Amino acid sequence: NKVIYDEQKQKATGVEIVDTETKQTEEFFARLIFLNASTVASAFILLNSTSSRFPNGFGNGSDQVGRNLMDHHKGLSITAAVEGFEDKYYSGFRPIPLFIPRFRNIKETTSGLPAAQAEFIRGYHMGASAYRKTAQTEGMMGAELKDALCEPGPWQMNLYAYGECLPYADNRITLDTNKKDNWGRPVITIDCEFKDNEKAMHVDMKKTAVEMMEAAGFKNIDVSGNISFPGNANHEMGTARMGHDPKTSVLNKWNQMHEVPNVFITDGSCMSSSACQNPSLTYMALTARACDYAVKEMKKLNL
């Protein structure tokens, strides 16, 4: 709900929570606070934690809290028929999935041009899976259908892609103080879209996936789906980003708030870019790193 700030001590002293059943507030106090409610909720808590010191949101002197919201874009499914291997079958989840690491814009841009002239910057990874479809059963009924369902059909290969979203200041989370939720708090408003860079990358995903299928000799290539919308991949990040400059970022390199040193944020909101990989393991690594730093700082009496 809120982080409690002590104006005289110039640090956070605890948090205020709301009981979802009684709707009563309660306060908990701590010397050190790690705010990890997940990206959207963490941004909400910061924006909702206003005071005379932070009228625009907790630790938000940079006006970056809630901004730079990112999510991975996806949505394509490219399927093709694989001839042969009729005497083979898969076991469990094998051979699912396969992973193709990002290969675009590593040493040069998609067209070999400088980044400023490229079709898009950054890149995407692909996942792939192989499986055997059910045999053709159209028009069958009864025992014939039952027997046919037990016979595997031809092999299929499927490709999908996850792309990076750039941080945009106007992709953001704000609070609507004119509307209240069931607990009397302002309602979250999200204004976020994939822009030209993501859309150009999506076109390249489709083109390249088809090229891969053709190069492998697969047949009957089918492309379906369209670019997703932010939130669909559930990889939200970026609303309290790390950076060296307190004027343009919320956290320092240790995930520590520039303006309130005894508060750390290590969930997705800390990310300054989204890359294209599933990000959760990165949050875990950042958390372990920040905890180690915080403990050392406490022992030095700096926190």
DRENFIZA-147395 format. One record per residue (C-alpha): residue number from 1; residue in one letter; chain; x, y, z negated. Coordinates in Angstrom, 2 decimals. Layout:
residues N
GUTI    nr   rest   kette         X         Y         Z
GUTI   NUM      A       A         X         Y         Z
...
This chain:
residues 303
GUTI    nr   rest   kette         X         Y         Z
GUTI     1      N       A      0.00      0.00      0.00
GUTI     2      K       A      2.63      2.57     -1.12
GUTI     3      V       A      6.20      2.98     -2.24
GUTI     4      I       A      6.47      5.12     -5.37
GUTI     5      Y       A      9.02      7.95     -5.20
GUTI     6      D       A     10.43      9.79     -8.23
GUTI     7      E       A     11.06     13.41     -7.26
GUTI     8      Q       A     13.48     14.04    -10.12
GUTI     9      K       A     15.52     10.85     -9.77
GUTI    10      Q       A     15.32     11.14     -5.96
GUTI    11      K       A     14.81      7.43     -5.51
GUTI    12      A       A     12.06      4.84     -5.27
GUTI    13      T       A     10.92      3.42     -8.59
GUTI    14      G       A      8.39      0.81     -7.49
GUTI    15      V       A      5.38     -0.03     -5.37
GUTI    16      E       A      1.63      0.40     -5.63
GUTI    17      I       A     -0.57     -2.50     -4.53
GUTI    18      V       A     -4.32     -2.88     -4.07
GUTI    19      D       A     -6.11     -5.97     -5.34
GUTI    20      T       A     -8.08     -7.22     -2.33
GUTI    21      E       A    -10.94     -8.48     -4.50
GUTI    22      T       A    -11.31     -5.83     -7.23
GUTI    23      K       A     -9.97     -2.97     -5.07
GUTI    24      Q       A     -8.07     -1.75     -8.13
GUTI    25      T       A     -4.54     -0.42     -7.77
GUTI    26      E       A     -1.60     -1.71     -9.76
GUTI    27      E       A      2.02     -0.60     -9.95
GUTI    28      F       A      5.18     -2.69    -10.10
GUTI    29      F       A      8.57     -1.18    -10.85
GUTI    30      A       A     12.05     -2.18     -9.72
GUTI    31      R       A     15.57     -0.82     -9.45
GUTI    32      L       A     15.86     -1.99     -5.86
GUTI    33      I       A     13.15     -2.44     -3.22
GUTI    34      F       A     13.18     -4.51     -0.03
GUTI    35      L       A     10.19     -3.54      2.13
GUTI    36      N       A      9.50     -6.40      4.53
GUTI    37      A       A      5.78     -6.44      5.25
GUTI    38      S       A      6.39     -7.05      9.00
GUTI    39      T       A      6.71     -4.27     11.54
GUTI    40      V       A      3.20     -2.84     11.74
GUTI    41      A       A      2.47     -3.20      8.03
GUTI    42      S       A      5.87     -1.82      7.01
GUTI    43      A       A      5.30      1.24      9.20
GUTI    44      F       A      1.85      1.65      7.65
GUTI    45      I       A      3.24      1.50      4.11
GUTI    46      L       A      5.93      4.07      4.88
GUTI    47      L       A      3.49      6.46      6.59
GUTI    48      N       A      0.98      5.98      3.78
GUTI    49      S       A      3.59      6.76      1.09
GUTI    50      T       A      3.43     10.54      1.19
GUTI    51      S       A      4.66     12.97     -1.45
GUTI    52      S       A      5.86     16.57     -1.69
GUTI    53      R       A      9.33     15.28     -0.77
GUTI    54      F       A      8.02     13.18      2.14
GUTI    55      P       A      4.81     14.79      3.44
GUTI    56      N       A      5.05     12.93      6.77
GUTI    57      G       A      5.78      9.51      5.33
GUTI    58      F       A      8.34      7.86      3.10
GUTI    59      G       A     11.91      8.46      4.30
GUTI    60      N       A     10.57     10.04      7.48
GUTI    61      G       A     12.62     13.20      7.76
GUTI    62      S       A     13.67     12.01     11.21
GUTI    63      D       A     10.04     11.62     12.38
GUTI    64      Q       A     11.03      8.16     13.63
GUTI    65      V       A      8.86      6.09     11.29
GUTI    66      G       A      6.18      4.43     13.40
GUTI    67      R       A      7.89      5.30     16.69
GUTI    68      N       A      9.76      3.06     19.16
GUTI    69      L       A      7.33      0.16     18.77
GUTI    70      M       A      8.45     -2.77     20.93
GUTI    71      D       A      7.21     -6.24     21.81
GUTI    72      H       A      8.38     -8.75     24.39
GUTI    73      H       A      6.46     -8.90     27.64
GUTI    74      K       A      5.49    -12.22     29.15
GUTI    75      G       A      2.47    -13.73     30.91
GUTI    76      L       A      3.83    -15.51     33.99
GUTI    77      S       A      3.54    -19.24     34.58
GUTI    78      I       A      5.32    -20.70     37.61
GUTI    79      T       A      4.56    -24.37     38.27
GUTI    80      A       A      5.84    -26.71     40.97
GUTI    81      A       A      5.62    -30.38     41.92
GUTI    82      V       A      8.73    -32.54     41.48
GUTI    83      E       A      9.03    -35.49     43.83
GUTI    84      G       A     10.41    -38.84     42.66
GUTI    85      F       A     11.18    -40.17     39.18
GUTI    86      E       A      7.91    -42.14     39.14
GUTI    87      D       A      9.58    -44.81     36.99
GUTI    88      K       A     10.46    -42.21     34.32
GUTI    89      Y       A      8.41    -40.79     31.48
GUTI    90      Y       A      9.11    -38.46     28.57
GUTI    91      S       A      9.27    -39.19     24.85
GUTI    92      G       A      7.80    -36.79     22.33
GUTI    93      F       A      8.66    -33.23     23.26
GUTI    94      R       A     11.53    -34.15     25.60
GUTI    95      P       A     12.35    -32.63     28.04
GUTI    96      I       A     10.51    -29.68     26.52
GUTI    97      P       A     11.72    -26.99     26.31
GUTI    98      L       A     14.65    -25.95     28.43
GUTI    99      F       A     16.20    -22.52     27.91
GUTI   100      I       A     17.80    -20.28     30.56
GUTI   101      P       A     19.67    -17.42     28.82
GUTI   102      R       A     19.47    -13.88     30.10
GUTI   103      F       A     21.42    -13.51     33.35
GUTI   104      R       A     20.25    -10.16     34.70
GUTI   105      N       A     22.34     -7.00     34.24
GUTI   106      I       A     25.16     -8.75     32.40
GUTI   107      K       A     28.07     -7.59     34.55
GUTI   108      E       A     26.14     -5.68     37.16
GUTI   109      T       A     22.59     -4.55     37.73
GUTI   110      T       A     20.01     -6.52     39.71
GUTI   111      S       A     21.01     -4.81     42.96
GUTI   112      G       A     24.70     -4.38     42.18
GUTI   113      L       A     24.16     -0.65     41.67
GUTI   114      P       A     25.04      1.50     38.63
GUTI   115      A       A     22.42      1.28     35.87
GUTI   116      A       A     21.03      4.72     36.71
GUTI   117      Q       A     20.11      3.48     40.19
GUTI   118      A       A     18.97     -0.03     39.25
GUTI   119      E       A     15.47     -1.38     39.64
GUTI   120      F       A     15.44     -1.94     35.88
GUTI   121      I       A     17.87     -2.16     33.00
GUTI   122      R       A     18.33     -4.89     30.40
GUTI   123      G       A     16.84     -8.33     31.13
GUTI   124      Y       A     14.88    -11.46     30.32
GUTI   125      H       A     15.30    -15.14     29.54
GUTI   126      M       A     13.36    -18.08     30.91
GUTI   127      G       A     11.99    -21.21     29.37
GUTI   128      A       A     11.19    -24.36     31.31
GUTI   129      S       A      9.46    -27.66     30.71
GUTI   130      A       A      8.89    -30.85     32.67
GUTI   131      Y       A      5.92    -33.18     32.28
GUTI   132      R       A      3.75    -35.65     34.13
GUTI   133      K       A      0.21    -34.64     34.96
GUTI   134      T       A     -2.74    -36.95     34.56
GUTI   135      A       A     -3.40    -38.95     37.71
GUTI   136      Q       A     -6.05    -37.73     40.12
GUTI   137      T       A     -9.47    -38.48     38.58
GUTI   138      E       A    -11.83    -36.39     40.67
GUTI   139      G       A    -15.09    -38.22     41.37
GUTI   140      M       A    -14.33    -41.06     38.95
GUTI   141      M       A    -16.58    -42.25     36.12
GUTI   142      G       A    -16.72    -44.97     33.50
GUTI   143      A       A    -14.07    -47.70     33.40
GUTI   144      E       A    -12.44    -46.42     36.57
GUTI   145      L       A    -11.95    -42.98     34.97
GUTI   146      K       A    -10.66    -44.52     31.73
GUTI   147      D       A     -8.09    -46.61     33.58
GUTI   148      A       A     -6.99    -43.68     35.73
GUTI   149      L       A     -6.40    -41.50     32.64
GUTI   150      C       A     -3.87    -44.04     31.43
GUTI   151      E       A     -1.82    -43.68     34.60
GUTI   152      P       A      0.60    -40.73     34.73
GUTI   153      G       A      0.53    -38.54     37.79
GUTI   154      P       A      3.44    -36.77     39.49
GUTI   155      W       A      6.10    -34.79     37.66
GUTI   156      Q       A      5.62    -31.05     37.25
GUTI   157      M       A      8.11    -28.32     36.34
GUTI   158      N       A      7.02    -25.08     34.68
GUTI   159      L       A      8.91    -21.82     34.17
GUTI   160      Y       A      7.99    -18.84     32.02
GUTI   161      A       A      9.89    -15.70     31.03
GUTI   162      Y       A     10.22    -13.31     28.09
GUTI   163      G       A     11.43     -9.77     28.87
GUTI   164      E       A     12.89     -6.96     26.84
GUTI   165      C       A     10.88     -3.84     26.09
GUTI   166      L       A     12.80     -0.57     25.77
GUTI   167      P       A     12.23      1.69     22.75
GUTI   168      Y       A      9.99      4.63     23.63
GUTI   169      A       A      9.27      7.40     21.14
GUTI   170      D       A      5.65      7.64     22.28
GUTI   171      N       A      4.99      3.92     21.74
GUTI   172      R       A      4.03      4.36     18.15
GUTI   173      I       A      1.96      3.68     15.07
GUTI   174      T       A      0.08      6.48     13.33
GUTI   175      L       A     -2.55      6.67     10.61
GUTI   176      D       A     -6.11      7.85     11.22
GUTI   177      T       A     -7.00      9.67      8.00
GUTI   178      N       A    -10.58     10.20      9.22
GUTI   179      K       A    -11.27      6.47      9.02
GUTI   180      K       A    -10.80      4.20      6.01
GUTI   181      D       A    -10.40      0.45      5.70
GUTI   182      N       A    -12.16     -1.73      3.11
GUTI   183      W       A     -9.66     -0.64      0.46
GUTI   184      G       A     -9.96      3.09      1.07
GUTI   185      R       A     -6.73      3.44      3.02
GUTI   186      P       A     -6.25      5.23      6.37
GUTI   187      V       A     -6.71      3.01      9.40
GUTI   188      I       A     -3.74      2.09     11.58
GUTI   189      T       A     -3.79      3.48     15.13
GUTI   190      I       A     -1.47      1.93     17.73
GUTI   191      D       A     -0.65      3.66     21.02
GUTI   192      C       A      1.69      1.39     22.97
GUTI   193      E       A      2.17      0.30     26.59
GUTI   194      F       A      4.71     -1.39     28.80
GUTI   195      K       A      6.22      1.18     31.14
GUTI   196      D       A      7.98      1.24     34.52
GUTI   197      N       A     11.11     -0.61     33.37
GUTI   198      E       A      9.12     -3.53     31.96
GUTI   199      K       A      6.85     -3.65     35.01
GUTI   200      A       A      9.82     -3.73     37.39
GUTI   201      M       A     11.41     -6.48     35.31
GUTI   202      H       A      8.17     -8.47     35.47
GUTI   203      V       A      8.25     -8.35     39.28
GUTI   204      D       A     11.81     -9.67     39.23
GUTI   205      M       A     10.82    -12.46     36.83
GUTI   206      K       A      8.25    -13.70     39.34
GUTI   207      K       A     10.54    -13.40     42.36
GUTI   208      T       A     13.49    -15.10     40.65
GUTI   209      A       A     11.42    -17.96     39.20
GUTI   210      V       A     10.11    -18.81     42.66
GUTI   211      E       A     13.66    -18.69     44.06
GUTI   212      M       A     14.81    -21.12     41.36
GUTI   213      M       A     12.01    -23.56     42.13
GUTI   214      E       A     12.73    -23.40     45.86
GUTI   215      A       A     16.49    -23.85     45.33
GUTI   216      A       A     15.78    -26.95     43.23
GUTI   217      G       A     13.75    -28.43     46.07
GUTI   218      F       A     10.44    -28.44     44.23
GUTI   219      K       A      7.17    -28.28     46.17
GUTI   220      N       A      3.76    -26.60     45.95
GUTI   221      I       A      5.00    -23.66     43.88
GUTI   222      D       A      2.14    -21.89     42.11
GUTI   223      V       A      2.44    -18.51     40.40
GUTI   224      S       A     -0.22    -17.45     37.92
GUTI   225      G       A     -0.66    -14.85     35.20
GUTI   226      N       A      0.16    -11.16     34.80
GUTI   227      I       A      2.25     -9.03     32.50
GUTI   228      S       A      1.02     -9.25     28.92
GUTI   229      F       A      0.12     -6.33     26.67
GUTI   230      P       A      2.09     -5.18     23.59
GUTI   231      G       A      1.20     -7.36     20.62
GUTI   232      N       A      0.55    -10.44     22.71
GUTI   233      A       A      3.99    -11.95     22.07
GUTI   234      N       A      3.74    -11.18     18.33
GUTI   235      H       A      7.36     -9.96     18.31
GUTI   236      E       A      6.68     -6.42     17.12
GUTI   237      M       A      9.73     -4.41     16.11
GUTI   238      G       A     11.36     -1.00     16.05
GUTI   239      T       A      9.25      1.34     13.89
GUTI   240      A       A     11.95      2.11     11.30
GUTI   241      R       A     15.03      1.71     13.40
GUTI   242      M       A     18.66      1.53     12.33
GUTI   243      G       A     21.18      4.12     13.46
GUTI   244      H       A     24.17      6.16     12.37
GUTI   245      D       A     22.41      9.55     12.55
GUTI   246      P       A     19.73     10.27      9.90
GUTI   247      K       A     18.20     12.78     12.30
GUTI   248      T       A     17.32     10.07     14.83
GUTI   249      S       A     16.94      6.91     12.72
GUTI   250      V       A     15.40      5.68      9.49
GUTI   251      L       A     17.97      3.10      8.30
GUTI   252      N       A     21.75      2.93      8.26
GUTI   253      K       A     23.82     -0.03      9.49
GUTI   254      W       A     23.12     -1.90      6.23
GUTI   255      N       A     19.31     -1.63      6.68
GUTI   256      Q       A     19.33      0.96      3.90
GUTI   257      M       A     17.10      4.03      4.15
GUTI   258      H       A     19.12      7.15      4.90
GUTI   259      E       A     16.96      9.30      2.63
GUTI   260      V       A     16.19      6.78     -0.13
GUTI   261      P       A     19.26      4.56     -0.69
GUTI   262      N       A     17.61      2.07     -3.04
GUTI   263      V       A     15.10      0.96     -0.37
GUTI   264      F       A     16.06     -1.57      2.32
GUTI   265      I       A     14.01     -2.76      5.31
GUTI   266      T       A     15.08     -5.95      7.09
GUTI   267      D       A     12.00     -7.06      9.00
GUTI   268      G       A     11.37     -6.34     12.68
GUTI   269      S       A     10.83     -2.65     12.10
GUTI   270      C       A     14.60     -2.19     11.63
GUTI   271      M       A     15.46     -3.15     15.22
GUTI   272      S       A     16.85     -0.44     17.50
GUTI   273      S       A     16.32     -2.57     20.63
GUTI   274      S       A     14.32     -5.70     21.31
GUTI   275      A       A     16.70     -7.82     23.44
GUTI   276      C       A     14.69    -10.69     24.98
GUTI   277      Q       A     15.20    -13.54     22.51
GUTI   278      N       A     12.85    -14.65     19.77
GUTI   279      P       A     13.96    -12.26     17.03
GUTI   280      S       A     13.11    -13.90     13.68
GUTI   281      L       A     16.52    -15.52     13.08
GUTI   282      T       A     18.09    -12.09     13.54
GUTI   283      Y       A     15.88    -10.68     10.78
GUTI   284      M       A     16.98    -13.51      8.50
GUTI   285      A       A     20.64    -12.81      9.21
GUTI   286      L       A     20.17     -9.08      8.67
GUTI   287      T       A     18.39     -9.80      5.39
GUTI   288      A       A     21.22    -11.97      4.07
GUTI   289      R       A     23.72     -9.31      5.11
GUTI   290      A       A     21.75     -6.48      3.50
GUTI   291      C       A     21.23     -8.44      0.27
GUTI   292      D       A     24.96     -9.10      0.02
GUTI   293      Y       A     25.68     -5.41      0.53
GUTI   294      A       A     23.01     -4.33     -1.98
GUTI   295      V       A     24.34     -6.64     -4.69
GUTI   296      K       A     27.87     -5.29     -4.21
GUTI   297      E       A     26.60     -1.71     -4.35
GUTI   298      M       A     24.66     -2.45     -7.55
GUTI   299      K       A     27.78     -3.92     -9.15
GUTI   300      K       A     29.61     -0.72     -8.24
GUTI   301      L       A     26.72      1.23     -9.85
GUTI   302      N       A     26.03      3.00     -6.55
GUTI   303      L       A     22.41      1.84     -6.66
